[in-house]
C-alpha cells in the first residue's frame, strides 16, 4: 500500500511514506492500521442545511429509501446502482445539501458500513507554527472548526467545496508530509447486529469508532 510519490503542495515537507496515490481513495488509515474500503453501489449520504426536509430532498434525488445517521448529522439515501452517480451529482447542486459522499464498507467485513463526514482531524508536528498551519489548510481547501483539547497541535477541520479531493484521499496525502503526525477523516461506523465479521481481531479494533 505504501509509495513514495510526492503529494500536491507538500514541498520540502514530503517524507515519502504512507498510502500510494493509486490507493488513496480506498485505504482508511485508522489507529495505525490500513483498512481497505469498498464503495457501496446503491447508496450515498448527504449533510443537509438546518431545517431542510430529508424526505423532500430524497424525492428530488429519486431515492428509493432513506435513513438518518444522527451521530454525524447525515442522511443516507438508497438508489438504483445505475442512478448512483447521477443522484450524487444532482445532490451536489442542491442548495439544501452541504456535503455529499459515497458510503463505504470494510473489505474484510462487508456488512460494516463506513460513513464519511466532511471533517478531518489533523495533528501537526511541534515545529509547525500557527501561520504555517493556516497557510497549509487554506491551500488544501480546509476550514478550521476547533482544536482538540488536551492533544497538542491537533485540530478539527472542515473540507470545503474548494478542496480538490475527498477527506479520505486528503488524509492519506497529508500523512505523507513530514510536518503532519496524524491525519484522519472523521467517520461513523455501523455494523449489522446479526453479522459477525470473520476477522478474529475485530473486537480489538476500537479505533474504528473513534
C-alpha positions in Angstrom: 0.0 0.0 0.0 2.9 2.3 0.5 4.6 4.5 -2.0 6.8 7.5 -2.5 5.1 9.8 -4.9 5.0 13.4 -3.6 1.5 14.7 -2.8 0.4 18.1 -4.2 1.6 21.1 -2.3 3.9 19.1 0.1 7.2 20.7 -1.0 10.2 20.0 1.2 8.0 18.6 3.9 7.4 15.4 1.9 8.5 12.3 3.9 7.9 9.7 1.2 5.8 7.1 3.2 2.2 6.2 3.5 -0.6 5.1 1.2 0.4 5.3 -2.5 -1.6 7.7 -4.8 -3.3 4.9 -6.6 -4.7 3.6 -3.3 -5.6 7.0 -1.7 -9.3 6.6 -2.2 -9.7 3.0 -0.9 -7.5 2.9 2.2 -8.6 4.2 5.6 -5.7 4.8 8.0 -7.1 4.4 11.5 -5.3 3.7 14.8 -2.1 2.8 12.9 -3.9 0.3 10.7 -4.6 0.4 6.9 -8.2 -0.7 6.3 -9.3 -1.5 2.7 -12.6 0.1 1.7 -15.1 -0.7 -1.0 -17.7 1.8 -2.3 -21.3 0.8 -1.9 -23.0 0.8 -5.3 -26.5 1.7 -4.2 -26.3 4.4 -1.5 -24.8 7.7 -0.6 -25.0 10.3 2.2 -25.6 14.0 2.4 -25.4 16.5 5.2 -28.4 18.9 4.9 -28.6 22.6 5.9 -30.5 23.2 9.1 -34.3 22.9 8.6 -34.1 21.1 5.2 -36.5 18.2 4.7 -34.7 14.9 4.2 -37.9 13.4 2.6 -38.3 16.3 0.1 -34.6 16.1 -0.8 -34.9 12.4 -1.3 -37.8 12.8 -3.6 -35.9 15.3 -5.7 -33.0 12.8 -5.9 -35.2 9.9 -6.9 -34.2 7.9 -3.7 -36.0 4.6 -3.0 -35.5 4.9 0.7 -33.6 7.0 3.4 -32.4 6.7 6.9 -30.7 9.2 9.3 -27.2 8.8 10.7 -27.7 11.1 13.7 -24.3 10.7 15.2 -22.8 12.6 12.3 -25.8 14.5 11.1 -26.0 12.7 7.8 -28.9 11.2 5.8 -28.3 8.0 3.8 -30.2 7.6 0.5 -30.6 4.4 -1.4 -30.9 4.5 -5.2 -30.7 2.1 -8.1 -27.0 1.4 -8.8 -27.3 2.7 -12.3 -28.6 6.0 -10.9 -26.0 6.5 -8.1 -23.6 8.8 -9.9 -26.4 10.9 -11.4 -28.1 11.2 -8.0 -24.9 12.3 -6.3 -24.2 14.9 -9.0 -27.7 16.3 -8.6 -27.3 16.3 -4.8 -24.2 18.5 -5.0 -26.1 21.1 -6.9 -28.9 21.5 -4.4 -28.9 24.5 -2.0 -30.2 22.2 0.8 -27.1 19.9 0.6 -23.9 21.0 2.3 -21.9 17.8 1.7 -22.4 14.5 -0.2 -20.3 11.3 -0.1 -20.2 7.7 -1.2 -20.9 5.2 1.5 -18.1 2.7 2.1 -17.8 -0.7 3.7 -14.7 -2.6 5.0 -13.4 -5.1 2.5 -12.7 -7.6 5.4 -16.2 -7.1 7.0 -18.7 -6.3 4.1 -21.6 -5.6 6.5 -19.6 -2.9 8.3 -20.6 0.4 6.8 -18.3 3.4 6.9 -19.9 6.9 6.7 -17.6 9.7 5.8 -18.2 13.2 7.1 -16.8 16.4 5.8 -14.3 16.8 8.7 -10.7 15.8 9.3 -8.7 15.7 12.5 -5.0 16.6 11.9 -2.1 16.7 14.3 0.9 18.8 13.2 4.5 18.5 14.3 5.6 20.7 17.1 7.8 22.7 14.7 4.9 23.9 12.7 3.5 27.3 13.8 0.0 28.6 13.5 0.8 30.8 10.5 2.2 27.8 8.6 -0.9 25.7 9.6 -3.2 28.4 8.4 -1.4 28.7 5.0 -1.3 24.9 4.5 -5.0 24.3 5.2 -6.1 27.3 3.1 -4.2 25.8 0.1 -6.0 22.5 0.7 -9.5 23.9 1.0 -9.9 23.3 4.7 -11.7 25.4 7.3 -10.8 25.4 11.0 -13.6 24.1 13.2 -12.0 23.6 16.7 -8.9 22.5 18.5 -8.8 19.0 20.1 -8.5 19.8 23.8 -5.6 18.1 25.6 -3.8 17.0 22.4 -1.1 19.4 21.3 -1.1 20.8 17.8 -4.3 18.9 16.9 -7.3 20.5 15.2 -10.6 19.5 13.5 -11.1 21.0 10.0 -14.0 21.0 7.6 -13.5 20.1 4.0 -14.9 22.9 1.9 -16.0 22.9 -1.8 -12.6 24.3 -2.6 -10.9 21.0 -1.7 -9.7 19.0 -4.8 -10.3 15.6 -3.2 -12.5 13.9 -0.6 -11.5 13.6 3.0 -10.1 10.0 2.7 -7.8 11.0 -0.1 -6.8 14.2 1.6 -5.9 12.5 4.9 -3.7 10.0 3.0 -2.0 12.8 1.2 -1.4 14.6 4.4 0.1 11.5 6.1 2.9 11.6 3.5 4.0 15.0 4.8 6.8 15.4 7.3 5.1 18.2 9.2 1.9 16.1 9.8 1.9 13.5 12.6 -1.6 12.2 12.1 -4.5 12.9 9.7 -7.7 11.0 9.8 -11.2 11.6 8.3 -13.9 11.8 10.9 -16.3 8.9 10.3 -19.2 6.9 11.7 -19.2 3.1 11.7 -22.3 0.8 11.7 -22.3 -3.0 11.7 -25.5 -5.0 11.2 -26.3 -6.7 14.6 -26.8 -10.1 13.1 -23.4 -10.1 11.3 -20.2 -11.0 12.9 -17.0 -10.1 10.9 -14.8 -13.1 10.2 -11.7 -11.2 11.3 -10.8 -12.6 14.8 -9.2 -9.3 15.7 -12.3 -7.3 15.0 -13.4 -6.9 18.7 -10.0 -5.3 19.4 -10.3 -2.8 16.7 -11.5 0.0 19.0 -10.1 2.7 16.6 -13.0 2.1 14.1 -15.4 4.1 16.3 -13.1 7.0 17.1 
